[in-house]
């Protein structure tokens, strides 16, 4: 039995060299550094609630609160909206 401790196999070409590994490592570190600076998606502010029909109650309330609800009066059969409320509606383009 002959013992030969020399490397008889050629250098594999599918593995990166030490220099290429160092280049990949520095690029990966730079990417990780910039990844921490990128903006993240904000977590949800509220947990959505659903009724027995599958309707989103929290979104419904959110949409309802966006509309300025005004209590109106009828004076002598005519619709009466106070002047300060009219100004608010005009500024929003609703009146």
Secondary structure, 3 states (H helix, E strand, C coil): CCCCCCCCCCCCCCCCCHHHHHHHHHHHHHHHHHHHHCCCCCCCCCCCCECCCCCEHHHHHHHHHHCCCCCCEEECCEEECCHHHHHHHHHHCCC
